[in-house]
Amino acid sequence: MKAVIQRVKNASVAVGNEIVGSIDAGILVLLGITHSDGDVEIDWLINKVVNLRIFDDENGVMNRSVLDIAGGILVVSNFTLYGNAQRGFRPSYTDAAPSADSEPIYNKFIEKIKEQYGTKIRIFTGVFGAEMDVSLVNDGPVTIIVEK
């Protein structure tokens, strides 16, 4: 499981012309799933996302998590995170799990993060497998790539 985590002032995701998820200050998570991902990777990544200290404290030091600031989380599926462009100019996506395998894992990730943290922070998503337009104002910019 791989995620691009971006600290944002705001972010939204639209399908067609309809906004299906949006947050103010918080984290945009672009989520990629590979063949071997399961419960261990889901739990590890959820813990990392909600506890990653990338928000400034009163001294201007990145020492607060999205939980600490009561921010939002916007999760968007993104199979292209497993694109491999080492050879040639057309990326290979063989490391990305096929939709039939990755959609249940994505849904489980969303269910678990909402179950564990949905009363403390607002959590929104894109639409799995859809063509989506993602808009954001990256704060910092702060962008972290994590992989389990």
C-alpha positions in Angstrom: 0.0 0.0 0.0 1.4 3.4 -1.0 0.0 6.8 -0.2 0.9 10.4 -1.2 -0.1 12.5 1.8 -0.5 16.2 1.3 -1.1 18.8 4.0 -3.8 21.0 2.5 -5.6 24.2 3.3 -8.5 22.8 1.4 -9.1 20.0 -1.1 -12.0 18.6 -3.1 -12.7 15.8 -5.5 -15.3 15.9 -8.3 -16.8 13.3 -10.6 -18.2 15.0 -13.6 -19.3 18.4 -12.4 -20.4 17.2 -9.0 -18.2 17.6 -5.9 -18.3 14.3 -4.1 -15.9 15.1 -1.2 -14.2 18.2 0.2 -12.3 19.3 3.2 -10.9 22.4 4.7 -7.5 22.2 6.5 -6.3 18.6 6.7 -4.8 15.8 4.7 -5.4 14.7 1.1 -4.5 11.0 0.7 -3.9 9.6 -2.7 -4.1 5.8 -2.1 -2.5 3.1 -4.2 -3.0 -0.6 -3.6 -0.7 -3.5 -4.7 -1.3 -7.3 -4.9 -0.1 -8.2 -1.4 -2.0 -5.5 0.6 -4.4 -6.6 3.3 -5.4 -5.9 6.9 -1.8 -5.4 8.2 -1.1 -2.7 5.6 -4.5 -1.1 6.1 -4.0 -0.8 9.9 -0.5 0.4 9.5 -1.4 3.1 7.0 -4.4 4.4 8.9 -2.2 4.8 12.0 0.4 6.6 10.0 -2.1 9.0 8.3 -3.9 10.1 11.5 -0.8 10.4 13.6 1.7 11.9 11.1 2.9 15.1 12.7 2.9 17.5 9.7 0.9 20.4 11.2 2.6 23.3 12.9 2.4 23.8 16.7 2.4 27.2 18.5 6.2 27.4 17.8 5.9 26.8 14.0 7.3 23.3 14.3 5.5 20.4 12.5 4.5 18.7 15.7 0.7 18.2 15.4 -1.3 15.5 13.6 -4.6 15.8 11.8 -6.2 14.6 15.0 -4.6 17.3 17.0 -6.0 20.0 14.7 -9.4 18.3 14.2 -8.7 18.5 10.5 -10.3 16.6 7.6 -9.1 13.7 5.6 -10.0 13.2 1.9 -9.0 9.8 0.5 -8.8 9.3 -3.3 -8.0 6.0 -4.9 -5.1 6.2 -7.3 -3.7 3.1 -9.0 -1.1 5.2 -10.9 0.9 5.4 -7.7 2.1 1.9 -8.7 3.1 3.0 -12.2 6.6 2.0 -13.1 8.3 4.2 -15.7 11.8 2.8 -15.4 11.8 1.5 -18.9 10.4 3.3 -21.9 7.8 6.1 -21.8 4.6 4.3 -21.1 4.3 3.3 -17.4 3.6 -0.3 -16.5 0.9 -0.8 -13.9 1.5 -4.5 -13.2 2.3 -3.6 -9.6 -1.1 -2.1 -9.1 -3.7 -4.6 -7.9 -6.6 -5.0 -10.3 -9.9 -3.3 -9.5 -11.6 -6.5 -8.4 -8.9 -7.0 -5.8 -8.2 -3.4 -4.8 -11.7 -2.0 -4.5 -12.6 -4.2 -1.4 -9.3 -3.2 0.2 -9.9 0.5 -0.5 -13.5 0.1 0.9 -12.1 -1.6 4.0 -9.5 1.2 4.5 -12.4 3.7 4.4 -14.6 1.7 6.7 -11.8 1.2 9.3 -10.7 4.8 9.3 -14.3 6.1 9.7 -15.0 3.5 12.4 -11.8 4.4 14.4 -11.7 8.2 13.8 -15.0 9.3 12.3 -16.2 10.8 15.5 -13.0 12.9 15.9 -12.4 14.1 12.3 -14.3 14.4 9.1 -13.5 11.8 6.5 -14.5 12.0 2.8 -13.7 10.1 -0.3 -13.6 10.1 -4.0 -15.4 7.4 -6.1 -13.4 4.3 -6.6 -12.5 3.7 -10.3 -14.1 7.0 -11.5 -12.5 9.7 -13.6 -12.0 12.3 -10.9 -10.9 15.9 -10.8 -8.9 16.6 -7.6 -8.4 20.2 -6.5 -6.2 21.3 -3.6 -4.3 24.1 -2.1 -1.2 22.4 -0.7 -0.1 24.0 2.5 3.6 24.5 2.8 3.9 22.6 0.4 4.0 19.5 2.5 3.9 16.2 0.6 5.0 12.9 2.2 5.1 9.5 0.4 4.6 6.5 2.6 4.6 2.8 1.7 4.0 -0.4 3.7 
